[in-house]
Amino acid sequence: MITPRTVIGARFMKAGRMYFFETRGVDDVDLNDFVIVHTELGEDAARVAILPTDSPLVMVDPPLGNVVRKATGADLFALNKHKRMEEDATRAAAEMARARNLRVKILGADWQFDGSSLVFFFSSDERPDLSELNAALAAHFGTRIEFRRMGARDETKVMTGVGTCGRELCCSSWLDKFSNISIRMAKEQDLPLNQSKLTGVCGRLKCCLIYELETYQEVKGKLPKLGDTFHIPSCVSGSPRRSLASRSRRYRRTRRASGATAATRSRVRSAQRR
């Protein structure tokens, strides 16, 4: 018999991927609290997104590690200090890359909570050799350096921004997983195939094209197609309860010019009879 394990769900960054950790008795936590967790890379700080539970339906991935403790005041102070250090590290790495004529864009940095490593996120259209830059950064910061290349979507997620809707980008505010988006989704929702309106800040098709796709597919499967004949039961005083099922009117869906009026159509038919 498999003994259920109590785990919590936590994220290392806002709108980041959800990871699970064994509580090991650390259950006195609330949503959005910071906890110190232990992974293969060392200790790090994560924000609680799912309260402790032993339900196998919640834990979709195996535990990444275990919870060491709930973050103390000293831990939060160190975490804020690391955030400031990450900004300085990003600027320093960008300057070193320019000094070496490397065509890379340094997007950000992430200090491991225990200071055992420093990760730099970058994007580039080429395949640059970062060995010299890696050695220079390791000597400058005195820790292990890692580089992680990011695509267009991940770059926008890190840099954040505002979408055409006027709100903060979904990927940087709450969306933790990218879906495969295709132009077919826009066609099924009868959206105008305007590239500028369908493309997001990242230059790819907008993630929101999938949000209402399932509803459109369900409704369109029930509605009559263009040109089909369907019946609408007659209603008395607009009340569906007084509908007469035996009396129905036949309607045919046709395309008509939006500016045409009944009087205009009457004049056209009179001219045709003459």
C-alpha positions in Angstrom: 0.0 0.0 0.0 1.3 3.4 -1.0 1.4 5.9 1.8 0.1 9.3 0.7 2.6 12.1 1.0 1.6 15.6 2.1 2.9 18.2 -0.4 2.6 21.9 -1.2 2.6 23.6 -4.6 4.9 26.5 -5.0 6.4 28.7 -7.7 9.9 30.2 -7.9 8.8 33.1 -9.9 5.5 35.0 -10.6 3.4 33.0 -13.2 6.2 30.4 -13.2 5.8 26.7 -13.3 4.2 24.9 -10.4 6.5 22.6 -8.4 5.6 20.3 -5.6 7.5 19.7 -2.4 7.1 17.4 0.6 6.2 19.4 3.7 8.1 17.2 6.1 6.0 18.6 9.0 6.0 22.2 7.8 2.3 22.7 7.5 1.8 26.1 9.1 1.8 28.1 5.9 -0.7 30.3 4.0 -1.1 31.1 0.4 1.6 33.5 -1.0 3.8 32.8 2.0 7.5 32.2 1.2 9.1 28.9 2.1 12.7 27.7 1.9 12.9 24.5 -0.1 15.7 22.0 -0.7 16.3 20.7 -4.3 19.2 19.0 -6.1 20.7 22.5 -6.8 20.6 23.6 -3.2 18.3 25.7 -1.1 15.9 28.2 -2.7 12.9 30.4 -1.9 9.5 29.7 -3.4 6.0 31.2 -2.9 3.2 28.9 -1.8 0.4 28.5 -4.4 -1.3 25.3 -3.1 -1.8 24.6 0.6 -0.6 21.3 2.1 -2.6 18.4 0.8 -2.2 14.6 0.3 -4.6 14.4 -2.6 -3.1 12.6 -5.6 -5.3 14.6 -7.9 -3.5 17.8 -7.1 0.1 16.6 -7.4 0.4 16.2 -11.2 4.2 16.0 -11.0 6.5 14.1 -8.5 7.9 16.2 -5.7 11.0 18.2 -6.6 12.3 18.3 -3.1 11.2 19.0 0.4 10.3 22.1 2.5 13.0 23.1 5.0 11.1 25.8 6.8 8.8 28.7 6.5 10.7 31.8 5.5 11.7 33.9 8.5 12.2 37.7 8.6 15.9 37.1 7.9 15.1 35.0 4.9 12.8 37.6 3.5 15.5 40.2 4.0 18.1 38.0 2.2 15.5 37.4 -0.6 15.0 41.1 -1.2 18.8 41.6 -1.2 19.2 38.9 -3.9 16.6 40.7 -6.0 18.7 43.9 -5.9 21.8 41.9 -6.6 20.1 40.3 -9.7 19.5 43.7 -11.2 23.2 44.6 -10.7 24.3 41.2 -12.1 22.2 41.7 -15.2 23.8 45.0 -16.0 27.3 43.7 -15.3 26.7 40.7 -17.6 25.3 42.9 -20.4 28.4 45.2 -20.2 30.8 42.2 -20.2 29.0 40.8 -23.3 29.2 44.1 -25.1 32.9 44.4 -24.3 33.5 41.0 -25.9 31.3 41.9 -29.0 28.9 39.1 -28.2 25.6 39.5 -30.0 23.5 38.3 -27.0 20.7 40.0 -25.1 20.9 39.5 -21.3 17.3 39.3 -20.1 17.8 38.8 -16.4 19.5 36.9 -13.6 18.5 34.6 -10.8 20.5 34.1 -7.7 20.2 30.8 -5.9 18.9 31.5 -2.4 22.0 30.0 -0.8 24.3 31.7 -3.2 25.6 28.5 -4.8 24.9 29.5 -8.4 23.8 32.4 -10.5 21.7 31.8 -13.6 21.6 34.3 -16.6 18.8 34.3 -19.1 19.6 35.4 -22.6 18.4 35.5 -26.2 20.3 35.5 -29.4 19.8 35.0 -33.1 23.2 33.2 -33.3 24.9 30.4 -31.4 27.5 32.4 -29.4 30.4 30.9 -27.6 29.9 32.0 -24.0 32.8 30.1 -22.4 35.0 33.3 -22.0 32.0 35.3 -20.6 31.2 32.4 -18.2 34.7 32.4 -16.8 34.7 36.2 -16.4 31.4 36.2 -14.6 32.4 33.4 -12.4 35.6 35.3 -11.4 33.6 38.5 -10.9 30.8 37.0 -8.7 32.7 34.1 -7.1 30.0 31.5 -7.8 28.9 28.9 -10.4 27.5 30.5 -13.5 24.8 29.1 -15.8 23.3 30.4 -19.0 19.8 29.6 -20.2 18.7 30.5 -23.6 15.1 31.7 -24.0 12.7 31.8 -27.0 10.5 34.7 -28.1 7.6 33.7 -25.7 9.9 33.1 -22.7 11.7 36.4 -23.4 8.5 38.3 -23.3 7.4 36.5 -20.1 10.6 37.6 -18.4 10.6 41.2 -19.7 6.8 41.6 -19.1 4.6 44.2 -20.8 1.1 45.3 -21.7 -1.1 43.6 -24.3 -3.4 45.2 -26.8 -6.3 44.7 -24.3 -4.6 47.2 -21.9 -3.8 44.6 -19.2 -0.5 43.1 -18.2 0.5 40.2 -20.4 -1.1 36.9 -19.5 2.3 35.1 -19.6 3.9 37.4 -17.1 0.9 37.8 -14.8 -0.7 34.3 -14.4 -0.2 32.0 -17.4 2.3 29.3 -16.3 2.2 27.1 -19.4 2.3 27.9 -23.1 -0.2 26.1 -25.4 0.3 25.4 -29.1 -1.5 28.2 -31.0 -2.4 28.0 -34.7 -4.2 30.2 -37.2 -7.0 27.6 -37.4 -8.2 28.7 -33.9 -8.8 32.2 -35.3 -10.7 30.8 -38.3 -13.0 28.7 -36.1 -13.9 31.8 -34.1 -14.6 33.8 -37.3 -11.9 36.4 -36.4 -10.5 38.6 -39.1 -7.2 37.1 -40.3 -5.3 40.3 -39.7 -1.7 39.5 -38.7 -1.2 42.7 -36.7 -4.3 42.0 -34.6 -3.6 38.3 -34.1 0.1 38.7 -33.1 1.1 39.4 -29.6 4.0 41.4 -28.1 6.3 38.4 -28.6 5.7 38.3 -32.4 3.8 35.0 -32.1 0.1 34.3 -32.3 -1.7 35.5 -29.1 -2.1 32.9 -26.4 -5.7 34.2 -25.8 -6.8 32.7 -29.1 -7.3 29.4 -27.2 -9.3 30.8 -24.3 -12.7 30.7 -25.9 -12.0 28.1 -28.6 -13.8 25.2 -26.9 -16.9 27.3 -26.3 -17.0 28.4 -30.0 -16.6 24.8 -31.1 -19.4 23.6 -28.8 -21.8 26.3 -29.8 -21.1 26.2 -33.5 -21.8 22.4 -33.5 -25.3 23.1 -32.3 -26.2 26.1 -34.5 -27.5 25.7 -38.0 -25.1 26.4 -40.8 -25.4 29.2 -43.3 -28.2 28.5 -45.7 -29.9 25.8 -43.5 -33.6 26.0 -42.8 -34.7 25.8 -39.1 -37.9 26.3 -37.1 -38.6 28.8 -34.3 -41.7 28.0 -32.2 -44.2 30.9 -32.0 -44.3 32.8 -28.7 -47.1 34.7 -27.0 -46.0 37.9 -25.3 -42.4 36.7 -25.7 -42.9 34.1 -23.0 -41.3 30.7 -23.8 -43.8 29.0 -21.6 -46.7 29.9 -23.9 -44.9 28.7 -27.1 -47.1 26.8 -29.5 -45.0 23.9 -30.7 -47.5 23.2 -33.5 -47.1 26.6 -35.0 -43.7 27.4 -36.4 -42.2 29.8 -38.8 -39.6 29.0 -41.3 -36.6 31.1 -41.6 -33.6 30.9 -44.0 -30.3 32.4 -43.0 -29.0 34.4 -46.0 -26.4 37.1 -46.4 -27.9 40.6 -47.0 -26.2 43.9 -47.4 -26.0 45.6 -44.0 -27.3 48.9 -45.5 -30.3 47.5 -47.3 -33.8 48.4 -45.9 -37.2 46.9 -46.6 -38.1 50.0 -48.7 -35.0 49.6 -50.8 -35.7 45.9 -51.4 -39.3 46.7 -52.4 -38.1 49.3 -55.0 -35.7 46.7 -56.4 -38.4 44.1 -56.8 -40.7 46.6 -58.5 -38.0 47.6 -61.0 -37.4 43.9 -61.8 -41.2 43.3 -62.6 -41.1 46.2 -65.1 
